[in-house]
Each structure stands twice: as C-alpha cells, then as structure tokens.
C-alpha cells in the first residue's frame, strides 16, 4: 500500500473540526507519510502557525508520520499576499498555500496571478479557471497547482489538470480537509486524478514525487 502525502488541511485553529493531533492520527491510519496543517490566515490570526508548531515534535517523536506546519493565505487583498507569506514563513510555516480563485467562492480577481509570482508560495490551491499565462508563471517559479478533492473546489479539476499538463506546471493532489471524512487514501486520490483526466503515467509524480520535492525545498 503506497503512502500518501497531503499538503493542505485545516484544524480547529481556523475552520476545521479537528485538533492537529487528530488530523495526524487519522492521516496515520490512512497510511500517510506526511500531512501539512495549513490553517486559513490573514493578518488577524497568522499567529496560529505557532500553535501548530507547538504540537509537531510531540507527534513526530511518538508516531510514524511527519507533520508540517503551514498556512493558507485566504481571501486577503492581493496587495498584501507577499507580506503575509513572509510573515508566515518567519513564524515557522514550512508550507505556504494561497487560496486560489475557486469557482465556488468570491476570491479576489488577481489572486492566482499574485500567488504564482510570489517567491514564498509553495502551492496555489484550487485555482479554478487558471489561465495559460498564470500556469506558465507557476511553472517558471516552481509553484505547484492543486487538484482538490474538496466539494465545490473540485469542479475545475479537469481544467487545472489539462492546463498544467499541457504547460508542464507542477501538480499536487490535496484534500483541503476540514472534517474527519475529508482525509482520503492514496488509492482514492489516484481515482480522483484519473477522473480529472490525468494519464496514469503522471499519478505517482503528482501523489509522491511533487509533494516530496516541495517538502525537500
């Protein structure tokens, strides 16, 4: 059974239902190698990154799973995304995600473009109808584009996959977990990628190689 890596989840420190320890335990049972806790942040609560860091060593010292502290910059003015990313990094965030222009939320136009141009960003989450130009910039700046299993955000998965594969931008597959049932196995993630039109030869790259590359940065 292949081990999974999920770089986008939410705990009670934003709008998730689970403590960091519960995310870790449930992910471990689903045979995850690593899970990032990337709570929603703006200028009001960016200090929640430190709360995640407080639990990391306790979990990793006792369980066979890597926990990565992170942050998802969400619905912030595009003019301050760079500033928030730098602040989150200084606080210890190892994975920085930007909440992209999903089809199901009123994300500010220009968020995708700003995110792929920001040197601190690792993943542009559920980017919706991302343009070829934005995907090209993501490729050049080594920003991964996300295929999402989350309800609503997944509606543009086919478009995101097609655009990234045509251009050669990096793809990852995350859950955007908020509740216990949101975490998924490697096998389910593989099926979601297939449903998004991703050829089988890219599955391991998206589920293993690309997230490992982000963790090794």
C-alpha positions in Angstrom: 0.0 0.0 0.0 1.5 3.3 -1.1 1.9 6.1 1.4 0.1 9.4 0.9 1.3 13.0 1.4 -1.4 15.7 1.9 -0.1 19.3 2.0 -3.4 21.1 2.6 -5.6 20.5 5.8 -7.3 22.6 8.4 -7.6 22.3 12.1 -9.7 24.0 14.8 -7.3 26.9 14.6 -9.2 28.1 11.6 -12.5 26.5 10.4 -11.6 22.8 10.7 -13.2 20.3 13.1 -10.1 18.5 14.3 -7.2 19.1 16.6 -3.8 18.8 14.9 -3.2 15.6 16.8 -6.4 14.1 15.5 -5.6 15.1 11.9 -2.2 13.4 12.4 -3.7 10.2 13.9 -6.4 9.9 11.2 -3.9 10.5 8.5 -1.6 7.9 10.0 -4.4 5.3 10.0 -4.9 6.1 6.3 -1.1 5.3 5.7 0.0 8.9 5.2 3.8 9.6 5.3 3.2 13.3 5.9 0.4 15.8 6.4 0.6 19.6 6.4 -1.7 21.6 8.6 -2.4 24.8 6.7 -5.0 26.8 8.5 -6.7 29.8 6.9 -4.9 33.0 7.7 -5.0 36.7 7.1 -3.5 39.5 9.2 -5.8 38.8 12.2 -4.8 35.2 13.0 -1.4 34.5 11.4 0.0 33.6 14.8 -1.9 30.3 14.6 1.2 28.9 12.8 2.9 28.9 16.2 0.2 26.8 17.7 0.7 24.1 15.2 4.5 24.1 15.7 3.9 23.5 19.4 2.4 20.1 18.6 4.7 18.9 15.9 7.5 17.5 18.0 5.2 15.7 20.4 3.5 13.9 17.4 6.7 13.2 15.4 8.5 11.8 18.4 5.9 9.2 19.0 4.1 8.4 15.7 5.3 7.4 12.3 4.1 10.4 10.5 5.6 13.8 9.5 3.6 16.9 10.5 4.4 20.1 8.6 3.3 23.5 10.0 1.9 25.7 7.3 -0.6 28.4 6.4 -3.2 29.1 3.7 -3.5 32.8 2.9 -7.2 33.2 2.3 -9.3 36.0 0.8 -6.6 38.5 1.6 -6.1 41.7 -0.5 -3.7 40.8 -3.3 -1.5 43.7 -2.4 -0.5 42.0 0.9 -0.1 38.4 -0.1 3.6 38.8 -0.3 3.8 40.4 3.1 1.6 37.7 4.7 3.7 34.9 3.1 6.9 36.4 4.5 5.3 36.8 8.0 4.0 33.2 8.0 7.5 32.0 6.9 9.1 33.9 9.8 6.7 32.3 12.2 7.8 28.8 11.1 5.4 27.9 8.3 7.1 25.3 6.1 4.3 25.1 3.6 2.6 28.2 2.3 -0.6 27.9 0.3 -2.7 30.6 -1.3 -6.5 30.1 -1.5 -6.9 30.3 -5.3 -9.8 31.6 -7.5 -12.1 28.6 -7.0 -15.4 28.6 -8.8 -17.4 28.5 -5.6 -16.2 31.4 -3.6 -15.8 35.2 -4.4 -12.0 35.2 -4.4 -10.5 38.5 -5.5 -9.6 38.5 -9.1 -5.8 38.6 -9.4 -5.2 36.2 -6.5 -3.9 33.5 -8.8 -1.6 35.8 -10.6 -0.2 37.3 -7.4 0.3 33.9 -5.8 2.3 32.4 -8.7 4.6 35.4 -8.7 5.3 35.3 -5.0 8.6 33.5 -4.2 7.4 32.3 -0.8 4.4 30.4 -2.1 4.5 26.6 -2.5 1.0 25.7 -3.6 -1.8 27.6 -5.4 -4.9 25.8 -4.1 -7.9 25.0 -6.2 -7.1 27.8 -8.7 -10.3 27.4 -10.7 -10.1 28.6 -14.3 -6.4 29.4 -14.2 -5.1 31.0 -17.3 -2.2 29.6 -19.5 -0.2 32.7 -18.6 -0.6 32.0 -14.8 0.2 28.3 -15.3 3.4 29.3 -17.2 4.5 31.6 -14.4 3.7 28.9 -11.9 6.0 26.5 -13.8 8.8 29.1 -14.0 8.5 29.9 -10.3 8.1 26.3 -9.1 4.6 26.9 -7.6 2.5 23.8 -7.6 -1.1 23.9 -8.8 -3.6 21.9 -6.8 -6.1 19.2 -7.8 -8.6 19.2 -4.9 -10.9 16.5 -3.5 -13.0 19.1 -1.7 -16.6 19.6 -2.7 -17.0 22.6 -4.9 -13.3 23.3 -5.3 -13.0 20.1 -7.3 -15.3 21.5 -10.1 -12.4 22.9 -12.1 -10.1 19.9 -11.5 -10.3 18.9 -15.2 -9.3 22.3 -16.4 -6.5 22.7 -13.9 -5.1 19.3 -14.8 -5.3 19.9 -18.5 -3.6 23.4 -18.3 -0.8 22.1 -16.0 0.0 19.1 -18.1 0.0 21.0 -21.4 2.3 23.6 -20.0 4.4 21.4 -17.7 3.5 23.1 -14.4 3.8 21.0 -11.3 0.6 19.4 -9.9 -0.2 18.2 -6.4 -3.4 16.5 -5.1 -4.7 17.6 -1.7 -7.9 17.2 0.3 -8.3 20.6 1.9 -9.5 18.6 4.9 -11.9 20.3 7.3 -13.6 17.3 8.8 -12.7 13.6 9.6 -14.3 12.2 6.4 -12.3 14.5 4.2 -9.0 12.7 4.5 -8.5 10.1 1.8 -6.2 7.2 0.9 -3.6 7.0 -1.8 -6.0 4.8 -3.8 -8.9 7.3 -3.6 -6.6 10.2 -4.5 -5.4 8.2 -7.6 -9.0 7.7 -8.7 -9.7 11.5 -8.4 -6.7 12.3 -10.6 -7.9 9.8 -13.2 -11.4 11.4 -13.0 -9.8 14.8 -13.7 -8.2 13.3 -16.9 -4.7 12.8 -15.6 -3.0 9.9 -17.5 -1.8 7.0 -15.4 1.9 7.8 -16.1 1.6 11.0 -14.1 -0.1 9.6 -11.0 3.0 8.7 -8.9 4.6 12.0 -9.9 1.7 14.0 -8.6 1.0 12.0 -5.5 4.6 11.3 -4.4 7.3 13.0 -6.3 6.0 16.5 -6.5 4.9 16.8 -2.8 8.2 15.2 -1.7 10.0 17.9 -3.8 8.1 20.6 -2.0 9.0 19.2 1.4 12.7 19.0 0.4 12.9 22.6 -0.7 
